[in-house]
Amino acid sequence: MSEQPLGFSPNDASRIAKAVRYVEHAGPYLLTGAALVERRPQLNGVQVLILTSPIGSAGSDTGPCTFTYTCTKLDGVLFGSSMSPQVTRPSIGELVAANYGLGYYDISGTAQLLIAFESLYVGPTCNPS
């Protein structure tokens, strides 16, 4: 009996692989050799932020996303402008700008955007081959 494909095209398989790499890179753990290390920056009062006015590039397979955001607390108070998330963005494809993120004040009192909840774009390609 021959093996039957699961119904994924090579393009689907590529997009699924990109999504898996994105999750692996953006997760709360970092694989270093044989050890799994938790990423845990010094956080003081993590809060949900509303992210607006994305400026920058969505990224690609060869370069990471460079969006920066205006960040506002849920009570409407400005948290920061032109903020880039601290979580490293991998070069795995085009990302969709985030509407929400998490921020905190570091030990010196400076506002920091920890993560922007950007997602991997998996829609149709602009230049189908």
N, CA, C and O atoms as a Tinker XYZ file with bonds, in Angstrom:
   516  protein
     1  N      0.847000   -1.164000    0.000000    73     2
     2  CA     0.000000    0.000000    0.000000    64     1     3
     3  C      0.900000    1.237000    0.000000    63     2     4     5
     4  O      1.817000    1.349000    0.814000    81     3
     5  N      0.628000    2.156000   -0.917000    73     3     6
     6  CA     1.456000    3.364000   -0.993000    64     5     7
     7  C      0.970000    4.404000    0.009000    63     6     8     9
     8  O     -0.200000    4.435000    0.391000    81     7
     9  N      1.896000    5.244000    0.414000    73     7    10
    10  CA     1.578000    6.313000    1.353000    64     9    11
    11  C      0.766000    7.391000    0.654000    63    10    12    13
    12  O      1.113000    7.799000   -0.454000    81    11
    13  N     -0.299000    7.855000    1.273000    73    11    14
    14  CA    -1.142000    8.900000    0.700000    64    13    15
    15  C     -0.812000   10.232000    1.369000    63    14    16    17
    16  O     -0.669000   10.291000    2.590000    81    15
    17  N     -0.688000   11.301000    0.580000    73    15    18
    18  CA    -0.427000   12.608000    1.188000    64    17    19
    19  C     -1.629000   13.070000    2.003000    63    18    20    21
    20  O     -2.757000   12.637000    1.767000    81    19
    21  N     -1.377000   13.946000    2.952000    73    19    22
    22  CA    -2.429000   14.450000    3.828000    64    21    23
    23  C     -3.257000   15.557000    3.191000    63    22    24    25
    24  O     -4.172000   16.079000    3.828000    81    23
    25  N     -2.962000   15.924000    1.963000    73    23    26
    26  CA    -3.723000   16.965000    1.310000    64    25    27
    27  C     -3.103000   18.348000    1.438000    63    26    28    29
    28  O     -3.756000   19.348000    1.140000    81    27
    29  N     -1.849000   18.418000    1.879000    73    27    30
    30  CA    -1.161000   19.695000    1.968000    64    29    31
    31  C     -0.334000   19.898000    0.705000    63    30    32    33
    32  O      0.366000   18.985000    0.267000    81    31
    33  N     -0.408000   21.061000    0.133000    73    31    34
    34  CA     0.456000   21.392000   -1.002000    64    33    35
    35  C      1.830000   21.768000   -0.456000    63    34    36    37
    36  O      1.965000   22.023000    0.741000    81    35
    37  N      2.848000   21.806000   -1.308000    73    35    38
    38  CA     4.167000   22.251000   -0.832000    64    37    39
    39  C      4.096000   23.666000   -0.233000    63    38    40    41
    40  O      4.811000   23.968000    0.722000    81    39
    41  N      3.241000   24.526000   -0.788000    73    39    42
    42  CA     3.089000   25.879000   -0.256000    64    41    43
    43  C      2.472000   25.838000    1.141000    63    42    44    45
    44  O      2.900000   26.580000    2.025000    81    43
    45  N      1.456000   24.967000    1.352000    73    43    46
    46  CA     0.849000   24.812000    2.682000    64    45    47
    47  C      1.893000   24.321000    3.683000    63    46    48    49
    48  O      1.986000   24.833000    4.798000    81    47
    49  N      2.667000   23.335000    3.276000    73    47    50
    50  CA     3.687000   22.775000    4.163000    64    49    51
    51  C      4.697000   23.846000    4.558000    63    50    52    53
    52  O      5.139000   23.894000    5.706000    81    51
    53  N      5.060000   24.697000    3.613000    73    51    54
    54  CA     6.003000   25.772000    3.904000    64    53    55
    55  C      5.415000   26.751000    4.909000    63    54    56    57
    56  O      6.112000   27.176000    5.830000    81    55
    57  N      4.137000   27.120000    4.749000    73    55    58
    58  CA     3.502000   28.052000    5.677000    64    57    59
    59  C      3.351000   27.439000    7.071000    63    58    60    61
    60  O      3.511000   28.135000    8.073000    81    59
    61  N      3.044000   26.146000    7.138000    73    59    62
    62  CA     2.926000   25.470000    8.434000    64    61    63
    63  C      4.290000   25.439000    9.122000    63    62    64    65
    64  O      4.385000   25.678000   10.325000    81    63
    65  N      5.332000   25.148000    8.367000    73    63    66
    66  CA     6.687000   25.123000    8.933000    64    65    67
    67  C      7.068000   26.500000    9.476000    63    66    68    69
    68  O      7.682000   26.598000   10.538000    81    67
    69  N      6.704000   27.572000    8.749000    73    67    70
    70  CA     6.983000   28.932000    9.216000    64    69    71
    71  C      6.242000   29.217000   10.519000    63    70    72    73
    72  O      6.801000   29.814000   11.439000    81    71
    73  N      4.988000   28.790000   10.596000    73    71    74
    74  CA     4.198000   29.016000   11.812000    64    73    75
    75  C      4.820000   28.297000   13.001000    63    74    76    77
    76  O      4.870000   28.847000   14.101000    81    75
    77  N      5.293000   27.073000   12.789000    73    75    78
    78  CA     5.926000   26.305000   13.863000    64    77    79
    79  C      7.202000   27.000000   14.315000    63    78    80    81
    80  O      7.451000   27.111000   15.516000    81    79
    81  N      8.023000   27.474000   13.363000    73    79    82
    82  CA     9.258000   28.180000   13.732000    64    81    83
    83  C      8.941000   29.449000   14.502000    63    82    84    85
    84  O      9.654000   29.793000   15.445000    81    83
    85  N      7.869000   30.160000   14.112000    73    83    86
    86  CA     7.480000   31.385000   14.805000    64    85    87
    87  C      7.129000   31.088000   16.264000    63    86    88    89
    88  O      7.575000   31.787000   17.173000    81    87
    89  N      6.328000   30.046000   16.474000    73    87    90
    90  CA     5.934000   29.669000   17.835000    64    89    91
    91  C      7.155000   29.256000   18.637000    63    90    92    93
    92  O      7.281000   29.615000   19.808000    81    91
    93  N      8.057000   28.502000   18.016000    73    91    94
    94  CA     9.267000   28.077000   18.720000    64    93    95
    95  C     10.112000   29.280000   19.154000    63    94    96    97
    96  O     10.661000   29.285000   20.256000    81    95
    97  N     10.217000   30.295000   18.295000    73    95    98
    98  CA    11.063000   31.454000   18.601000    64    97    99
    99  C     10.395000   32.448000   19.533000    63    98   100   101
   100  O     11.088000   33.133000   20.286000    81    99
   101  N      9.077000   32.550000   19.510000    73    99   102
   102  CA     8.385000   33.572000   20.291000    64   101   103
   103  C      7.883000   33.054000   21.634000    63   102   104   105
   104  O      7.342000   33.822000   22.429000    81   103
   105  N      8.052000   31.783000   21.890000    73   103   106
   106  CA     7.536000   31.206000   23.126000    64   105   107
   107  C      8.287000   31.664000   24.358000    63   106   108   109
   108  O      9.301000   32.354000   24.254000    81   107
   109  N      7.793000   31.282000   25.529000    73   107   110
   110  CA     8.423000   31.717000   26.777000    64   109   111
   111  C      9.697000   30.945000   27.121000    63   110   112   113
   112  O     10.350000   31.242000   28.122000    81   111
   113  N     10.052000   29.956000   26.298000    73   111   114
   114  CA    11.237000   29.157000   26.576000    64   113   115
   115  C     12.196000   29.219000   25.401000    63   114   116   117
   116  O     11.779000   29.379000   24.254000    81   115
   117  N     13.465000   29.092000   25.691000    73   115   118
   118  CA    14.508000   29.133000   24.687000    64   117   119
   119  C     15.283000   27.825000   24.763000    63   118   120   121
   120  O     15.746000   27.441000   25.837000    81   119
   121  N     15.428000   27.139000   23.636000    73   119   122
   122  CA    16.179000   25.892000   23.589000    64   121   123
   123  C     17.648000   26.225000   23.376000    63   122   124   125
   124  O     18.015000   26.756000   22.328000    81   123
   125  N     18.485000   25.921000   24.349000    73   123   126
   126  CA    19.918000   26.175000   24.249000    64   125   127
   127  C     20.637000   24.842000   24.399000    63   126   128   129
   128  O     20.770000   24.315000   25.504000    81   127
   129  N     21.093000   24.311000   23.286000    73   127   130
   130  CA    21.722000   22.991000   23.327000    64   129   131
   131  C     20.715000   21.959000   23.786000    63   130   132   133
   132  O     19.686000   21.770000   23.137000    81   131
   133  N     20.987000   21.290000   24.887000    73   131   134
   134  CA    20.084000   20.271000   25.404000    64   133   135
   135  C     19.197000   20.805000   26.522000    63   134   136   137
   136  O     18.390000   20.064000   27.082000    81   135
   137  N     19.342000   22.085000   26.848000    73   135   138
   138  CA    18.581000   22.639000   27.971000    64   137   139
   139  C     17.467000   23.562000   27.482000    63   138   140   141
   140  O     17.612000   24.254000   26.475000    81   139
   141  N     16.373000   23.559000   28.202000    73   139   142
   142  CA    15.262000   24.453000   27.936000    64   141   143
   143  C     15.290000   25.533000   29.012000    63   142   144   145
   144  O     15.067000   25.240000   30.186000    81   143
   145  N     15.561000   26.772000   28.626000    73   143   146
   146  CA    15.729000   27.867000   29.567000    64   145   147
   147  C     14.532000   28.802000   29.471000    63   146   148   149
   148  O     14.142000   29.201000   28.373000    81   147
   149  N     13.945000   29.154000   30.615000    73   147   150
   150  CA    12.820000   30.074000   30.620000    64   149   151
   151  C     13.327000   31.492000   30.421000    63   150   152   153
   152  O     14.278000   31.922000   31.074000    81   151
   153  N     12.669000   32.230000   29.493000    73   151   154
   154  CA    12.985000   33.643000   29.300000    64   153   155
   155  C     12.194000   34.410000   30.347000    63   154   156   157
   156  O     10.964000   34.380000   30.339000    81   155
   157  N     12.883000   35.091000   31.239000    73   155   158
   158  CA    12.176000   35.784000   32.307000    64   157   159
   159  C     12.890000   37.099000   32.638000    63   158   160   161
   160  O     13.750000   37.138000   33.518000    81   159
   161  N     12.529000   38.176000   31.927000    73   159   162
   162  CA    13.145000   39.459000   32.258000    64   161   163
   163  C     12.632000   39.980000   33.599000    63   162   164   165
   164  O     11.644000   39.475000   34.133000    81   163
   165  N     13.300000   40.979000   34.129000    73   163   166
   166  CA    12.858000   41.615000   35.375000    64   165   167
   167  C     11.596000   42.410000   35.069000    63   166   168   169
   168  O     11.667000   43.411000   34.355000    81   167
   169  N     10.446000   41.996000   35.588000    73   167   170
   170  CA     9.169000   42.630000   35.284000    64   169   171
   171  C      8.585000   43.271000   36.531000    63   170   172   173
   172  O      8.559000   42.664000   37.602000    81   171
   173  N      8.119000   44.495000   36.384000    73   171   174
   174  CA     7.452000   45.196000   37.471000    64   173   175
   175  C      6.079000   45.629000   36.982000    63   174   176   177
   176  O      5.975000   46.587000   36.216000    81   175
   177  N      5.027000   44.945000   37.406000    73   175   178
   178  CA     3.672000   45.331000   37.040000    64   177   179
   179  C      3.355000   45.180000   35.565000    63   178   180   181
   180  O      3.049000   46.171000   34.902000    81   179
   181  N      3.421000   43.974000   35.036000    73   179   182
   182  CA     3.090000   43.740000   33.626000    64   181   183
   183  C      1.642000   44.145000   33.379000    63   182   184   185
   184  O      0.755000   43.833000   34.175000    81   183
   185  N      1.411000   44.841000   32.274000    73   183   186
   186  CA     0.061000   45.284000   31.955000    64   185   187
   187  C     -0.237000   45.124000   30.476000    63   186   188   189
   188  O      0.661000   45.166000   29.634000    81   187
   189  N     -1.516000   44.941000   30.178000    73   187   190
   190  CA    -1.980000   44.840000   28.800000    64   189   191
   191  C     -1.986000   46.231000   28.196000    63   190   192   193
   192  O     -2.410000   47.195000   28.833000    81   191
   193  N     -1.508000   46.330000   26.953000    73   191   194
   194  CA    -1.447000   47.607000   26.257000    64   193   195
   195  C     -2.201000   47.522000   24.936000    63   194   196   197
   196  O     -2.264000   46.462000   24.313000    81   195
   197  N     -2.766000   48.638000   24.521000    73   195   198
   198  CA    -3.378000   48.764000   23.200000    64   197   199
   199  C     -2.299000   49.338000   22.289000    63   198   200   201
   200  O     -1.713000   50.377000   22.592000    81   199
   201  N     -2.035000   48.656000   21.168000    73   199   202
   202  CA    -0.984000   49.077000   20.246000    64   201   203
   203  C     -1.615000   49.675000   18.993000    63   202   204   205
   204  O     -2.496000   49.068000   18.385000    81   203
   205  N     -1.163000   50.858000   18.615000    73   203   206
   206  CA    -1.685000   51.529000   17.423000    64   205   207
   207  C     -0.537000   52.101000   16.599000    63   206   208   209
   208  O      0.619000   52.093000   17.021000    81   207
   209  N     -0.881000   52.592000   15.430000    73   207   210
   210  CA     0.054000   53.289000   14.534000    64   209   211
   211  C      1.321000   52.496000   14.240000    63   210   212   213
   212  O      2.424000   52.998000   14.457000    81   211
   213  N      1.179000   51.250000   13.744000    73   211   214
   214  CA     2.400000   50.502000   13.440000    64   213   215
   215  C      3.183000   51.175000   12.305000    63   214   216   217
   216  O      2.625000   51.528000   11.267000    81   215
   217  N      4.473000   51.339000   12.532000    73   215   218
   218  CA     5.365000   51.905000   11.515000    64   217   219
   219  C      6.504000   50.920000   11.337000    63   218   220   221
   220  O      7.064000   50.432000   12.319000    81   219
   221  N      6.853000   50.623000   10.087000    73   219   222
   222  CA     7.962000   49.714000    9.826000    64   221   223
   223  C      7.568000   48.637000    8.839000    63   222   224   225
   224  O      6.541000   48.736000    8.167000    81   223
   225  N      8.384000   47.622000    8.759000    73   223   226
   226  CA     8.218000   46.529000    7.805000    64   225   227
   227  C      7.576000   45.313000    8.477000    63   226   228   229
   228  O      7.790000   45.057000    9.662000    81   227
   229  N      6.786000   44.571000    7.696000    73   227   230
   230  CA     6.149000   43.351000    8.197000    64   229   231
   231  C      7.129000   42.185000    8.282000    63   230   232   233
   232  O      6.808000   41.156000    8.875000    81   231
   233  N      8.314000   42.329000    7.702000    73   231   234
   234  CA     9.303000   41.257000    7.735000    64   233   235
   235  C      9.184000   40.322000    6.543000    63   234   236   237
   236  O      8.289000   40.465000    5.711000    81   235
   237  N     10.093000   39.372000    6.474000    73   235   238
   238  CA    10.124000   38.404000    5.374000    64   237   239
   239  C     10.913000   37.178000    5.815000    63   238   240   241
   240  O     11.274000   37.039000    6.984000    81   239
   241  N     11.173000   36.298000    4.862000    73   239   242
   242  CA    11.997000   35.117000    5.155000    64   241   243
   243  C     13.450000   35.503000    5.418000    63   242   244   245
   244  O     14.197000   34.743000    6.033000    81   243
   245  N     13.848000   36.688000    4.952000    73   243   246
   246  CA    15.250000   37.087000    5.077000    64   245   247
   247  C     15.491000   38.205000    6.078000    63   246   248   249
   248  O     16.643000   38.524000    6.374000    81   247
   249  N     14.436000   38.805000    6.604000    73   247   250
   250  CA    14.606000   39.881000    7.573000    64   249   251
   251  C     13.441000   39.938000    8.541000    63   250   252   253
   252  O     12.304000   39.680000    8.148000    81   251
   253  N     13.699000   40.272000    9.807000    73   251   254
   254  CA    12.629000   40.288000   10.812000    64   253   255
   255  C     11.693000   41.493000   10.654000    63   254   256   257
   256  O     12.037000   42.483000   10.008000    81   255
   257  N     10.534000   41.389000   11.242000    73   255   258
   258  CA     9.565000   42.467000   11.312000    64   257   259
   259  C     10.189000   43.629000   12.088000    63   258   260   261
   260  O     10.931000   43.415000   13.046000    81   259
   261  N      9.881000   44.868000   11.666000    73   259   262
   262  CA    10.445000   46.037000   12.351000    64   261   263
   263  C      9.359000   46.992000   12.841000    63   262   264   265
   264  O      9.646000   48.159000   13.110000    81   263
   265  N      8.117000   46.519000   12.961000    73   263   266
   266  CA     7.049000   47.406000   13.416000    64   265   267
   267  C      7.394000   48.033000   14.762000    63   266   268   269
   268  O      7.902000   47.361000   15.660000    81   267
   269  N      7.113000   49.328000   14.892000    73   267   270
   270  CA     7.132000   50.001000   16.188000    64   269   271
   271  C      5.721000   50.533000   16.413000    63   270   272   273
   272  O      4.981000   50.760000   15.456000    81   271
   273  N      5.350000   50.729000   17.667000    73   271   274
   274  CA     3.971000   51.055000   18.012000    64   273   275
   275  C      3.879000   52.228000   18.987000    63   274   276   277
   276  O      4.809000   52.521000   19.739000    81   275
   277  N      2.717000   52.886000   18.943000    73   275   278
   278  CA     2.309000   53.783000   20.015000    64   277   279
   279  C      1.527000   52.902000   20.983000    63   278   280   281
   280  O      0.586000   52.220000   20.578000    81   279
   281  N      1.909000   52.913000   22.250000    73   279   282
   282  CA     1.314000   52.021000   23.246000    64   281   283
   283  C      0.513000   52.834000   24.266000    63   282   284   285
   284  O      1.000000   53.819000   24.821000    81   283
   285  N     -0.719000   52.397000   24.496000    73   283   286
   286  CA    -1.614000   53.081000   25.416000    64   285   287
   287  C     -2.119000   52.074000   26.443000    63   286   288   289
   288  O     -2.458000   50.943000   26.097000    81   287
   289  N     -2.170000   52.494000   27.719000    73   287   290
   290  CA    -2.740000   51.642000   28.761000    64   289   291
   291  C     -4.249000   51.538000   28.546000    63   290   292   293
   292  O     -4.839000   52.346000   27.828000    81   291
   293  N     -4.862000   50.546000   29.169000    73   291   294
   294  CA    -6.303000   50.342000   29.014000    64   293   295
   295  C     -7.125000   51.520000   29.534000    63   294   296   297
   296  O     -8.272000   51.701000   29.126000    81   295
   297  N     -6.544000   52.325000   30.436000    73   295   298
   298  CA    -7.263000   53.497000   30.949000    64   297   299
   299  C     -7.091000   54.722000   30.044000    63   298   300   301
   300  O     -7.552000   55.811000   30.384000    81   299
   301  N     -6.423000   54.547000   28.884000    73   299   302
   302  CA    -6.262000   55.628000   27.924000    64   301   303
   303  C     -5.008000   56.460000   28.091000    63   302   304   305
   304  O     -4.761000   57.357000   27.284000    81   303
   305  N     -4.211000   56.195000   29.107000    73   303   306
   306  CA    -2.976000   56.950000   29.353000    64   305   307
   307  C     -1.868000   56.419000   28.439000    63   306   308   309
   308  O     -1.670000   55.210000   28.323000    81   307
   309  N     -1.147000   57.347000   27.792000    73   307   310
   310  CA    -0.046000   56.963000   26.909000    64   309   311
   311  C      1.037000   56.243000   27.711000    63   310   312   313
   312  O      1.475000   56.737000   28.750000    81   311
   313  N      1.464000   55.088000   27.233000    73   311   314
   314  CA     2.522000   54.305000   27.870000    64   313   315
   315  C      3.866000   54.608000   27.213000    63   314   316   317
   316  O      4.890000   54.707000   27.889000    81   315
   317  N      3.850000   54.756000   25.872000    73   315   318
   318  CA     5.085000   55.061000   25.150000    64   317   319
   319  C      4.841000   55.162000   23.662000    63   318   320   321
   320  O      3.846000   54.652000   23.149000    81   319
   321  N      5.759000   55.827000   22.967000    73   319   322
   322  CA     5.680000   55.992000   21.512000    64   321   323
   323  C      6.884000   55.335000   20.846000    63   322   324   325
   324  O      7.944000   55.190000   21.456000    81   323
   325  N      6.708000   54.944000   19.602000    73   323   326
   326  CA     7.788000   54.326000   18.804000    64   325   327
   327  C      8.448000   53.182000   19.562000    63   326   328   329
   328  O      9.674000   53.081000   19.605000    81   327
   329  N      7.632000   52.328000   20.154000    73   327   330
   330  CA     8.153000   51.222000   20.962000    64   329   331
   331  C      8.254000   49.943000   20.138000    63   330   332   333
   332  O      7.347000   49.601000   19.379000    81   331
   333  N      9.352000   49.257000   20.300000    73   331   334
   334  CA     9.599000   47.981000   19.639000    64   333   335
   335  C      9.630000   46.901000   20.721000    63   334   336   337
   336  O     10.217000   47.119000   21.781000    81   335
   337  N      9.013000   45.744000   20.479000    73   335   338
   338  CA     9.001000   44.706000   21.519000    64   337   339
   339  C     10.383000   44.141000   21.802000    63   338   340   341
   340  O     11.240000   44.076000   20.922000    81   339
   341  N     10.580000   43.734000   23.057000    73   339   342
   342  CA    11.850000   43.135000   23.463000    64   341   343
   343  C     11.995000   41.696000   22.967000    63   342   344   345
   344  O     13.113000   41.227000   22.754000    81   343
   345  N     10.882000   40.998000   22.781000    73   343   346
   346  CA    10.937000   39.615000   22.302000    64   345   347
   347  C     11.458000   39.626000   20.865000    63   346   348   349
   348  O     10.925000   40.331000   20.009000    81   347
   349  N     12.489000   38.849000   20.612000    73   347   350
   350  CA    13.111000   38.785000   19.302000    64   349   351
   351  C     12.140000   38.250000   18.260000    63   350   352   353
   352  O     11.460000   37.249000   18.483000    81   351
   353  N     12.086000   38.925000   17.128000    73   351   354
   354  CA    11.231000   38.482000   16.025000    64   353   355
   355  C     12.090000   37.718000   15.027000    63   354   356   357
   356  O     13.068000   38.263000   14.516000    81   355
   357  N     11.747000   36.479000   14.744000    73   355   358
   358  CA    12.539000   35.698000   13.790000    64   357   359
   359  C     12.240000   36.109000   12.354000    63   358   360   361
   360  O     11.188000   36.684000   12.073000    81   359
   361  N     13.163000   35.815000   11.453000    73   359   362
   362  CA    12.982000   36.066000   10.014000    64   361   363
   363  C     12.306000   34.856000    9.397000    63   362   364   365
   364  O     12.967000   34.000000    8.809000    81   363
   365  N     10.980000   34.784000    9.531000    73   363   366
   366  CA    10.272000   33.599000    9.045000    64   365   367
   367  C      9.141000   33.927000    8.099000    63   366   368   369
   368  O      8.420000   33.026000    7.671000    81   367
   369  N      8.968000   35.177000    7.766000    73   367   370
   370  CA     7.886000   35.576000    6.871000    64   369   371
   371  C      7.234000   36.858000    7.346000    63   370   372   373
   372  O      7.676000   37.494000    8.303000    81   371
   373  N      6.178000   37.213000    6.654000    73   371   374
   374  CA     5.466000   38.461000    6.919000    64   373   375
   375  C      4.588000   38.339000    8.162000    63   374   376   377
   376  O      3.852000   37.363000    8.309000    81   375
   377  N      4.661000   39.328000    9.058000    73   375   378
   378  CA     3.838000   39.345000   10.262000    64   377   379
   379  C      2.729000   40.383000   10.110000    63   378   380   381
   380  O      2.888000   41.386000    9.414000    81   379
   381  N      1.617000   40.124000   10.766000    73   379   382
   382  CA     0.488000   41.051000   10.808000    64   381   383
   383  C      0.670000   41.903000   12.061000    63   382   384   385
   384  O      0.960000   41.378000   13.136000    81   383
   385  N      0.499000   43.223000   11.919000    73   383   386
   386  CA     0.673000   44.137000   13.049000    64   385   387
   387  C     -0.251000   43.766000   14.201000    63   386   388   389
   388  O     -1.368000   43.291000   13.994000    81   387
   389  N      0.233000   43.990000   15.416000    73   387   390
   390  CA    -0.515000   43.646000   16.626000    64   389   391
   391  C     -1.467000   44.770000   17.025000    63   390   392   393
   392  O     -1.237000   45.937000   16.709000    81   391
   393  N     -2.523000   44.403000   17.714000    73   391   394
   394  CA    -3.440000   45.371000   18.316000    64   393   395
   395  C     -3.217000   45.470000   19.824000    63   394   396   397
   396  O     -3.582000   46.463000   20.454000    81   395
   397  N     -2.613000   44.424000   20.391000    73   395   398
   398  CA    -2.385000   44.368000   21.837000    64   397   399
   399  C     -0.982000   43.870000   22.123000    63   398   400   401
   400  O     -0.356000   43.224000   21.282000    81   399
   401  N     -0.492000   44.175000   23.319000    73   399   402
   402  CA     0.813000   43.716000   23.749000    64   401   403
   403  C      0.894000   43.764000   25.259000    63   402   404   405
   404  O     -0.068000   44.125000   25.937000    81   403
   405  N      2.045000   43.399000   25.774000    73   403   406
   406  CA     2.300000   43.454000   27.211000    64   405   407
   407  C      3.485000   44.387000   27.452000    63   406   408   409
   408  O      4.494000   44.327000   26.750000    81   407
   409  N      3.344000   45.245000   28.453000    73   407   410
   410  CA     4.410000   46.164000   28.785000    64   409   411
   411  C      4.638000   46.212000   30.279000    63   410   412   413
   412  O      3.822000   45.718000   31.057000    81   411
   413  N      5.734000   46.799000   30.676000    73   411   414
   414  CA     6.076000   46.926000   32.089000    64   413   415
   415  C      7.050000   48.092000   32.244000    63   414   416   417
   416  O      7.587000   48.598000   31.259000    81   415
   417  N      7.266000   48.499000   33.453000    73   415   418
   418  CA     8.289000   49.487000   33.771000    64   417   419
   419  C      9.486000   48.740000   34.342000    63   418   420   421
   420  O      9.349000   47.967000   35.290000    81   419
   421  N     10.661000   48.971000   33.762000    73   419   422
   422  CA    11.843000   48.284000   34.277000    64   421   423
   423  C     12.274000   48.909000   35.607000    63   422   424   425
   424  O     11.652000   49.857000   36.086000    81   423
   425  N     13.334000   48.374000   36.192000    73   423   426
   426  CA    13.722000   48.810000   37.535000    64   425   427
   427  C     14.167000   50.263000   37.585000    63   426   428   429
   428  O     14.226000   50.855000   38.663000    81   427
   429  N     14.484000   50.850000   36.424000    73   427   430
   430  CA    14.832000   52.275000   36.407000    64   429   431
   431  C     13.607000   53.152000   36.142000    63   430   432   433
   432  O     13.719000   54.377000   36.092000    81   431
   433  N     12.412000   52.515000   35.970000    73   431   434
   434  CA    11.184000   53.263000   35.739000    64   433   435
   435  C     10.881000   53.554000   34.282000    63   434   436   437
   436  O      9.938000   54.285000   33.981000    81   435
   437  N     11.669000   52.991000   33.372000    73   435   438
   438  CA    11.466000   53.199000   31.943000    64   437   439
   439  C     10.416000   52.226000   31.413000    63   438   440   441
   440  O     10.468000   51.031000   31.707000    81   439
   441  N      9.469000   52.734000   30.637000    73   439   442
   442  CA     8.436000   51.888000   30.035000    64   441   443
   443  C      9.063000   50.981000   28.984000    63   442   444   445
   444  O      9.864000   51.431000   28.165000    81   443
   445  N      8.694000   49.698000   29.010000    73   443   446
   446  CA     9.209000   48.709000   28.065000    64   445   447
   447  C      8.045000   47.931000   27.460000    63   446   448   449
   448  O      7.133000   47.517000   28.177000    81   447
   449  N      8.074000   47.734000   26.152000    73   447   450
   450  CA     7.114000   46.856000   25.486000    64   449   451
   451  C      7.749000   45.475000   25.449000    63   450   452   453
   452  O      8.727000   45.257000   24.734000    81   451
   453  N      7.203000   44.553000   26.209000    73   451   454
   454  CA     7.771000   43.207000   26.279000    64   453   455
   455  C      7.466000   42.422000   25.012000    63   454   456   457
   456  O      8.372000   41.881000   24.377000    81   455
   457  N      6.192000   42.359000   24.644000    73   455   458
   458  CA     5.785000   41.590000   23.478000    64   457   459
   459  C      4.600000   42.264000   22.806000    63   458   460   461
   460  O      3.697000   42.780000   23.464000    81   459
   461  N      4.627000   42.247000   21.479000    73   459   462
   462  CA     3.493000   42.675000   20.671000    64   461   463
   463  C      2.897000   41.391000   20.096000    63   462   464   465
   464  O      3.619000   40.566000   19.536000    81   463
   465  N      1.602000   41.224000   20.233000    73   463   466
   466  CA     0.976000   39.975000   19.782000    64   465   467
   467  C      0.755000   40.004000   18.275000    63   466   468   469
   468  O     -0.377000   40.043000   17.792000    81   467
   469  N      1.875000   39.985000   17.545000    73   467   470
   470  CA     1.856000   39.927000   16.089000    64   469   471
   471  C      1.616000   38.479000   15.686000    63   470   472   473
   472  O      1.933000   37.552000   16.431000    81   471
   473  N      1.059000   38.303000   14.514000    73   471   474
   474  CA     0.804000   36.940000   14.047000    64   473   475
   475  C      1.419000   36.748000   12.675000    63   474   476   477
   476  O      1.613000   37.706000   11.927000    81   475
   477  N      1.718000   35.522000   12.360000    73   475   478
   478  CA     2.295000   35.179000   11.070000    64   477   479
   479  C      1.219000   35.241000   10.006000    63   478   480   481
   480  O      0.160000   34.632000   10.159000    81   479
   481  N      1.476000   35.966000    8.933000    73   479   482
   482  CA     0.524000   36.058000    7.821000    64   481   483
   483  C      0.582000   34.757000    7.034000    63   482   484   485
   484  O      1.642000   34.371000    6.543000    81   483
   485  N     -0.552000   34.083000    6.915000    73   483   486
   486  CA    -0.590000   32.812000    6.187000    64   485   487
   487  C     -1.632000   32.832000    5.071000    63   486   488   489
   488  O     -2.086000   31.776000    4.631000    81   487
   489  N     -2.010000   34.009000    4.614000    73   487   490
   490  CA    -2.973000   34.148000    3.530000    64   489   491
   491  C     -2.342000   33.851000    2.189000    63   490   492   493
   492  O     -1.205000   33.385000    2.112000    81   491
   493  N     -3.092000   34.126000    1.126000    73   491   494
   494  CA    -2.555000   33.867000   -0.218000    64   493   495
   495  C     -1.348000   34.764000   -0.493000    63   494   496   497
   496  O     -1.252000   35.881000    0.015000    81   495
   497  N     -0.456000   34.259000   -1.287000    73   495   498
   498  CA     0.740000   35.042000   -1.607000    64   497   499
   499  C      0.398000   36.103000   -2.638000    63   498   500   501
   500  O     -0.532000   35.943000   -3.428000    81   499
   501  N      1.155000   37.180000   -2.620000    73   499   502
   502  CA     0.919000   38.262000   -3.580000    64   501   503
   503  C      1.389000   37.891000   -4.969000    63   502   504   505
   504  O      0.805000   38.332000   -5.958000    81   503
   505  N      2.436000   37.087000   -5.059000    73   503   506
   506  CA     3.003000   36.694000   -6.353000    64   505   507
   507  C      3.005000   35.181000   -6.490000    63   506   508   509
   508  O      4.054000   34.553000   -6.346000    81   507
   509  N      1.837000   34.575000   -6.770000    73   507   510
   510  CA     1.809000   33.110000   -6.870000    64   509   511
   511  C      2.697000   32.625000   -8.022000    63   510   512   513
   512  O      2.768000   33.246000   -9.082000    81   511
   513  N      3.361000   31.511000   -7.780000    73   511   514
   514  CA     4.233000   30.982000   -8.830000    64   513   515
   515  C      3.584000   29.860000   -9.591000    63   514   516
   516  O      4.189000   29.307000  -10.509000    81   515
